[in-house]
Structure formats: structure tokens, C-alpha cells
Amino acid sequence: MPVSDLSPRDKILNVAGELFHRRGYGAVTIEQVIQASRVSSATFHRFFTSKSELGVAWLERLNRRMASVHGSFMEKLGAREKRLRKYFLTMGEWLETNGYRSCQFANTAASIDESNEDIVALVDQYKRAQHKFFVDLVETIVGPKDARKIGTAVFLLFSGAMTEAQNLKAKWPLEDALQCAEELCSLHSSTRAAD
């Protein structure tokens, strides 16, 4: 949909999301969002009474999008031995395309304090959903018995690798984390087959 066809609220959310992603939530002011959105201050404040309210709306929308991405991924898993690779490599391409700006939830959490409870809660909600996604994904590879333990390890490998990929502006942390994650799943599958 062309930007001109968006409602003022959606236009503000799109522009704010882009600014928050590129510069970081903490570095962007309401005035910058208003200016970049090309809306009046009155129009902005008709939809959002504060930056925090805008941040909540942005993260709620992002949370829905990521739930959809994860749901679609789980519906089209492909070959068992390629599932982790497919996800890690897709995210690596996304990371590179986006200038190595990593997880928007983690970046936002790093720029706020605990008093911003609604945003803290949304970050927590997303990270719990992402953890569950990895547990569910790993279960399709290793089975249910140890899926939680191994899925948690893969989640932590992925999260750490995304952070370091951003810090280093490089994909190798994701590539190395993928190798470790595949080895964890392979070792477990080998052990399970021997039982």
C-alpha cells in the first residue's frame, strides 16, 4: 500500500518504526517522528498522547508481525535437517539488509528503564514467544522429550548471535551459532537413536 493511502495513525506508526529501528527507540523524539511523518503535532497527539504510547503501539504491531512470521515458518518447515539453517540464514539476510540493526525488542529494552512498564511487558511477552518458537521448532527436530532444554539453548545461541552480529556488523556470529545449534540437535538425535 502506498504511503499516501495510509491512515495518519498508520503513517505515524510506520515512520516511527523505521526511526526506532534505525536510530534506537531512546534516541528518537516525538518531534522527529512528527517531522518525518509530515503530520501536524495536533494530528500526532490525536492518536498518541506520549512517546511511550507510540512505543507500545509500535511494539504491539511488531509483536503481531513476528507471531505471523513464526506461525508461517512453522507451517512450512521443510526438511527436518534444514529447519534451523533456514531460519538462521533468513534472519541473517534480514540483518544484513537492515544494516545490522538487530532485534528491535532487545534494542528497545536496552534504551528504557523499568518505569516504562508497558514497554517492558511487551518486550518480555515477545521474548517469551520467541523462546517458545525455538522450543517448538527444535521439537520438530529432536522430538518432545528434550525439546525445552535444547530449544532454550538454541534460543540463547540465536539471541546472543543476533546481538553480536549487530555489535560487529557481521553475519559470522549467526553462522557460528547455527553450527552449534545444529550440533546440539544432531547430538541429541544421535543419542536418541542409540537408546
C-alpha positions in Angstrom: 0.0 0.0 0.0 1.5 3.4 -1.0 2.3 5.7 2.0 -0.2 8.2 0.7 -3.0 5.6 1.2 -2.2 5.0 4.8 -4.3 6.5 7.6 -2.4 9.2 9.6 -2.1 6.8 12.5 -0.6 4.0 10.3 1.7 6.6 8.6 3.0 7.7 12.1 3.5 4.1 13.2 5.4 3.2 10.0 7.7 6.2 10.2 8.2 5.8 14.0 9.0 2.1 13.5 11.6 2.9 10.8 13.2 5.6 13.0 13.1 3.4 16.1 14.7 0.6 14.2 17.5 2.7 12.6 18.3 5.0 15.4 17.0 3.2 18.5 13.8 4.0 20.5 15.6 6.0 23.1 17.3 8.3 20.5 14.2 9.3 18.7 12.0 12.2 19.8 8.3 12.8 19.2 9.3 15.9 17.2 11.4 13.8 14.9 8.5 11.4 14.3 6.1 14.3 13.6 8.5 15.9 11.2 9.4 12.7 9.4 5.7 11.7 9.2 4.7 15.1 7.8 1.8 15.4 10.1 0.9 18.2 12.5 1.5 18.0 16.2 -2.2 18.0 16.7 -2.7 15.0 14.4 0.1 13.1 16.2 -1.4 13.9 19.6 -4.9 12.8 18.4 -3.5 9.3 18.1 -0.7 9.2 20.7 -0.6 11.1 23.9 3.1 10.3 24.6 6.2 8.6 23.1 5.6 5.7 25.4 2.1 5.2 24.0 3.5 5.3 20.5 6.2 2.8 21.5 3.6 0.5 22.9 1.5 0.7 19.7 4.7 0.0 17.6 5.8 -3.0 19.7 2.3 -4.4 19.7 2.2 -4.3 15.9 5.7 -5.7 15.6 4.7 -8.5 18.0 1.8 -9.4 15.8 4.0 -9.4 12.7 6.6 -11.6 14.3 3.9 -14.0 15.5 2.7 -14.2 11.9 6.3 -14.8 10.7 6.9 -17.5 13.2 3.5 -19.1 12.5 4.1 -19.1 8.8 7.6 -20.6 9.3 6.2 -23.5 11.4 3.6 -24.2 8.7 6.3 -24.6 6.0 9.0 -26.4 7.9 10.6 -28.2 5.0 13.2 -30.9 5.5 14.0 -31.7 9.2 17.7 -31.3 8.8 17.4 -27.9 7.2 14.9 -26.2 9.6 17.4 -24.4 11.8 19.5 -23.4 8.9 16.6 -22.0 7.0 15.6 -19.8 10.0 19.1 -18.6 10.9 20.0 -17.8 7.3 16.8 -16.0 6.7 17.4 -13.9 9.8 21.0 -13.3 8.7 19.8 -11.9 5.4 17.3 -9.7 7.1 20.0 -8.5 9.5 22.4 -7.6 6.6 19.6 -5.9 4.6 18.7 -3.8 7.7 22.3 -2.5 8.3 22.9 -5.0 11.1 20.2 -3.4 13.3 19.2 -6.5 15.3 16.2 -7.3 17.5 14.0 -4.3 17.9 12.6 -5.6 21.2 16.1 -6.1 22.7 17.3 -2.7 21.4 14.3 -1.0 22.9 14.7 -2.8 26.2 18.3 -1.5 26.3 17.2 2.1 26.0 14.4 2.3 28.6 14.2 2.0 32.3 11.9 -0.2 34.3 9.4 2.6 34.9 8.2 2.1 31.3 6.2 -0.9 32.4 4.0 -1.3 29.3 7.1 -1.5 27.0 9.0 -3.7 29.4 5.9 -6.1 29.5 5.8 -6.2 25.6 9.5 -6.9 25.4 9.0 -9.8 27.9 5.9 -11.0 26.0 7.8 -11.1 22.7 10.9 -12.8 24.2 8.8 -15.5 25.8 7.0 -16.1 22.5 10.4 -16.2 20.6 11.6 -18.7 23.2 8.5 -20.8 22.7 9.0 -20.6 18.9 12.5 -22.1 19.3 11.3 -24.8 21.7 8.5 -25.8 19.2 10.9 -25.7 16.2 13.5 -27.8 18.0 10.8 -30.3 19.0 10.1 -30.9 15.3 13.8 -31.9 15.0 14.6 -33.8 18.2 11.2 -34.8 19.5 9.4 -33.7 22.7 11.5 -35.3 25.4 14.3 -32.7 25.5 12.9 -30.1 23.2 12.6 -27.5 26.0 16.2 -27.9 27.2 17.7 -27.9 23.7 15.2 -25.3 22.3 16.2 -23.0 25.2 19.9 -23.4 24.3 19.1 -22.7 20.6 17.1 -19.6 21.6 20.0 -18.3 23.7 22.5 -19.1 20.9 20.3 -17.2 18.4 19.7 -14.2 20.7 23.4 -13.8 21.6 24.4 -14.2 18.0 21.9 -11.6 16.8 23.4 -9.2 19.4 27.0 -9.8 18.5 26.1 -9.6 14.7 24.8 -6.2 15.4 27.8 -5.2 17.5 30.3 -6.5 15.0 28.3 -5.7 11.8 28.9 -9.2 10.6 27.0 -12.4 9.9 29.6 -14.8 11.3 28.1 -14.9 14.9 24.8 -16.2 13.4 26.7 -18.7 11.2 28.7 -20.0 14.2 25.6 -20.1 16.4 23.8 -22.1 13.7 26.6 -24.6 13.6 26.4 -25.0 17.4 22.6 -25.3 17.3 22.7 -27.9 14.6 25.3 -29.9 16.5 23.2 -29.8 19.6 20.2 -31.1 17.7 22.3 -33.7 15.9 24.0 -34.9 19.0 20.6 -35.3 20.7 19.1 -37.1 17.7 22.1 -39.5 17.6 21.8 -40.2 21.3 18.1 -40.7 21.0 18.6 -43.1 18.1 21.1 -45.2 20.1 18.6 -45.6 23.0 
